[in-house]
Amino acid sequence: MNLRSDLPFWLIRNGLTAVYPGLERDSSCDALVVGGGISGALLANELSSRGIDTILVDRRHAAFGSTSASTGLLQYEIDTPLEKLKRVVGTPHAERAYLLGVEAIDRLEKVAGKDSGFARRPSLMLARNQAQTAGLLREFKARAEAGLRVEWLDSSDLKSEYGISRPGAIRSADAAEVDPYRLTHRLLLRAKAKGARIYDRAELKRYSQEKRGVRAYSATGFQIRARRVFFATGYETQEFLPKDIVQISSTYAFVSEPVHDMSWWKNRTLLWESGAGYLYARTTDEMRILVGGVDDDMQDAELRDARVEAKTRTLVRDFRKLVPGAVDFEVAFSWAGAFGHTKDGLAYIGVYDKFPGGYFALGYGGNGITFSQMACRILADLFEGKKNADAAVFAFDRS
């Protein structure tokens, strides 16, 4: 599956950070992690930190898939508003999902260190028009009742503090930004230092169930025997799952050349519009502007990539309209990537009854990195035979 266009910024900015060996012999382990993006790296780091014998395999170079196209916004919000999610899955699970997002940002800060472009930021979720204001105000009240650190800003607040002309917004204290590519490689190197074996450019073609676990077969004829296999392959996991579990779309983004001044962007706050066809924006540690959004249902990779130029023009125009005080900037790189969302906006984390011996970490949605942080702890607990009450929130058989 073609997960992205050819010029995602993080890959160009960082280059080939690390190269791992290919799989050149039969191996065995306790935990086999399939996927070397941010989800797999978080899993490998967590499992190896617990002393679990771990192998990670990716068919590409590590972090060359969806991770390199991620825009790296870290927010606790999910694609389904809390006030709606409460009606869909019940108040306890809905509120817990949002609170887990805050915990995930805290934990990501601890593992990110100083060389992953991690920075704490507040965030604004903006109503684009008056018709959206009532719903966003209900969302604000739902978040406040759940104990999230939020404020309501009206149109005068937005204008005076941010120079933005919108009827209202939720300001959240808990958000962050990160370079997902650098973070992935940092985690992989940490996992390797703890004994994890990492192989890239090694494609696993099929799996067979055995009495004591799973046997994986590579395209070059080598085998890996494992007690359990952890799938962190995101949108490429569909061969094992029901076809309607996720809807794949395309999303678009650009990053500017470095700008000389960020004083017009208060606290470099993450910006996010509510509703469909949204726009979101952040900064980077190199004083760049990163803007994404204008999703569509295009799944054909060639046609999707042909839209990047026009989508970039739309994003530039919409960002300038949203933040008229922005300094002049020049687009440096733009790209497209695959994006998936589920019916309730929640990730799928845990066991799937049609693949015994497998665990799945599928952080679909707009905040896949925070979902992946949740997944690594839930799945490591399940592997060790520990109870994890949060597993029910993201289970495949959730009602």
N, C-alpha and C positions, 0 to 999 in steps of 0.2 A: 504494500500500500504506500502510495506517495503521500507523505504526511506534511510536506511543506514545499515552498518554492526554493530556488537555489541561493538566495541572498539573505538569510536571516542574520540580523545584526550580531548576535552573540557569537556565532560561529566565525564571522569575519573579524570581530574585535579580538577574540581570544585565540583563534587558530587551533591547531592540533595540540591541545594542552598536554595530553598524555596518550600514549599508545600502549595497549596491552597485548600480550601474545595471543595467537590463535589457539584453538583446541587441537592438540597434536597427539593426544593419547587418551585411552579410556581412564575415567576417573570416578570417584565416589565421594559422597558428602552427606551431611544430614539435611541441609537446606540448599536447594537449587533455585536461584533467582533468575528468571528469564526477563531480560530487559535492562539495558544500561543507561536509561534516562534518569530523571530526578526520582521517580518512584522506586526504581530498582536500587538506586544508590542509597536512598534512605533506608530501604529494607536491608540491604547488605550491611550498612553501618550498624543498624539496630541489632541484627542477628549476631554479627561478629562481636559486638560489644557485650553480648550475653554469653560469649564463649561457645557459640554454635558454629560448627564446621560448615562453612558457606562457600558455594561457588556461584559466581554471577557470569552470565553469558549474554552477549548481544550480537545480533547478526550484522550490525553496522559498527562503525567506530562509536565508542561510548558517547552518549549525549548528542548524537547526530540526528535523532528523530525529532519528535514533537518538542522535546526540551529546548532544542536550539531555536525553535520558533516561538516559544512562550514569551509573553511580555513581562513576566516576573512580578506582577502585582500580587501582594499577599494580603488578602482580606478575609474576614470571617464570614462575610455574606456569601450565600449561595444563590443559584439562579432563580430559585423560588423564594419570594419574600416570606419572612417569618410569619406574618399574620395570615398568609395563605397556607403555608406549610403546616401550621397548627391544625387547620381544618382537614388537611390531607392525611397526615400521619399521627395526629394527636399532639397535644401541647407538650408532654414530657419529652418525646423524641425530637420534636421540632426545636424546642429551646435548647436541648442538649447538643444538637447538631451545630447550632450557632455558637454556643459556649465553647464547644470543642475547637471551633475555628480560632477563637482567641487563644486558647491553650496552644494550638499548633503554631501560631505566630511566635509565641514566647519560646517554644522549643526550637523552632527554626533559628531564632536569634542566637541561641546557645551553640548550635552546631555550625552556624554560618561563619563565625569568626570574623576577622577584619579584612579578609581578602576575597569576599564573595559579593561585594557591592551591596551588602545588606544595610538598610537604613530604616529606622522607625519613622513613620509619617502618619498624620491624621488623614482621614478620607472624607470626601463629600459625595453623597448620593443625591443627585439633583433631579427635581421634577422639571421636565422639559416644557410643560405648559400648565395652564390653570387646571385643566381637566385631570391631571395626574396628582395634583396637590393633596386632595382628600385621601387618596390611597396611600400616598407617601406619609401623610400625617398618622394614619392608622398604623403603618409600619413602624414609625418612630415610637408610638405608644407601646406596641408589642415588644419592641426591643428594650425599651426602658423597663417594662414589667419583668422581662427576663433577666434583668440585672446587667445589661450591656451599657457601656459608657458612651452615651449619645447625647447630643444637643439638637434642638430644632432651630434652624435659621430661616427667617422669613426673607422676603425680597429685599428689604432695606438692609438687613444684615449682610446678605450676599453681595450687594452692591458696594457697601462701605468697606467690607473686609477683603473682598476678592475681585471687585470690579465686574462681577458676573450678573447678568440680568436674567434671573430665573425666579419663579414664584415661591420656591421653598427648597429646603434641602435638609438631610440628616447629616450631621457631622459626627463621625465616629473617632474615638481616640485611639483605637487599636487597629493599626494597619502598618504595612511596611512595603519595601521594594527590595529586589534582589536581582543579581545576575544569575539566572538558573543554570547556565552552562558552567560557570566557575564553581557554583555551589555543588553541582553534581560531581565534578572532578575532585573537589575537596573531600567530599564524602567517600568517593571510591578509594582515594589514597588513604583515608583514615581506616576504611574497612580492610584494605590490603595490609596495612600496618598491624592490624589485629588478627591477621591470619587468613582473611578471605582470599580466595583465588579468583581472579578476574580475567575473562577471555572476551575479546571482541572480534569482529569479523568471523563469527562462528555461528552459523544458523542451525537451529534445532528443527528437524523436519517432522518428527513424530514422537509419540510417547506410548508406553505400554504399562499397564498396571501389573504390579507384582505383589506377592504376599507381604513383603516388608517395605513396600514403597513404590517408586516410579522409576522407570528406565527411560531416558531420553536419548534419541539417536540424532547425530549431527549429519549435515549434508555431506561431510567428507568421510563418514563411516565410523566415527568414534562414538562412544557411549558414555553417558553419565548416569550412575545409579544414585538415587537420593531417597531419603525417608519421605520428604515432601517437596513439591515443586511450587514455587511462588511466581505467579504470572503478574508481571508489571509491564505489560506490553500495550496498555492503553487501547487505542482504536484498532490495533492489530490482533486483538484477542477474540474477534468475532467467530472464528471457526469453532470455538468451544461453547458459545453462548447463543441464547435465542436472538434472532435477528432484530426483534423489536426492543431490545434492552436499551439501546442508545440510538439517537438520531444524529447522524454526522452532517455537519455543515462546514462552511469555510469562513475564516475570519482573516482580517487584513490589518497591517500595521506599518508604521514608518518610524524612523528615528532621525532626528536632526543632526547636523553638524554641531559641535559644541558652541554654546552661546556665551557671550561675555558677562551677562548679568542675569541673575535669577531673582532680583529683589521684587519684581512685579508678581511673583508667584508665592503667595503667603505660605510659609512653612513647607513649600514644595508639596503641598497637600495633593493626595491622589484624588482625581476627579472621575466621577462615574455617573452616567445618565441612567435613569430608570426607564423601563419599558423596552420594546423591541427596537431594533435598528440603532442601538445605543452607541455612544462614543465613550472611551475612557482615556485617561492621560496620566502620565507620571514623568518623573525626571530620572536621570541616571547619575552615577557618581562622577561622570566626566562632564557634567553640566550640559547634557543633551535633553531634548524633549522627545518623549516616546508617546505616540498616540495610536490607538487601535480601535477596532470595531467594524461597523457596517457589514456585519455578517450576512451571508446569504446561504441558500441551500445547495450551492454548486458543489458537486462531488467529483466531477471530472477534473483531474489534476491539470491537464493542459489548458482547458478552458478557464479554470480558476486562476492559473498563473497569468493568463492573458488579460485578466481583469485588474491586476495589481496596479498598473499605472493610473487607470481611471479611479480606482478605489482610493488611491493615495491622494489624488486631487480632491476628492470628496472629504477625506479626513482632514486635510490641510484647511480647506474652506470652513468646515464645521468647527474645527478647533479655534480658528481665528474669530469666528462669530461668537463662540462661547466665551473666549477670553480675549476681548479686544485690546487689552493692555499688554498682550504678549509682545516681546521684542521681535524684530524681524529674524527669521531663521531660514536655513536652507536644508532641504531634505537630503540626508546622506544615503540612507538605505531604506528600502521598503520590501515587504514580503507578504506571503500568505501562508496559512497553515490550516490543518484540519482541526475541527472543534466539535465536540460532542456533548449532548445534554440528555438527561434522563427525564422521565415523565414527572418525577417529583423533585428533581434538582439535586438529589442526593447521590453520593458515590455508591458503588457496589464493592463491598469489602467482606471477604470471608470465604466460606466453602460453597461449592456449587455441586449439587448432588449428582450431576451427570458426569463429573470428573473427579472421582474419588482420589484422594491423595494430593489434590491441588488446592492451593489458596489463591485468591484473586485480590489484587489491589488496583481497582479501576476508578481512578479519581476524575471521572468525567465532570465537565462543567467549567465555569469561569474561574474557579479557584482550585484547580487540580493539585497544586503544590501543597496547599494546606490539607486537602483530603489525603494526599500521599503520606504526610506526616502522621495523620491519624492512623492510617492503614498500617504503618510499620510497627506501631506499638500494639495494635489490636491483633495483628497476625502473629507477631512474635509471642504474645501471650497465649494464643490458641495453640501454637506449635508446642509450647512448653506445658500444655495441659492446664493452663490457668484460666479462670473465669475472667471475662472482660465484659462488663455490662454494656459497654458502648457497641459491642458487635451487633446487637439487635437493631440498632439504629440504621445500619447499612447492609443488613443481611439480604441475600438474594430472595428469600421468602417473606420479606416484610410485607405486611398487608397495606 
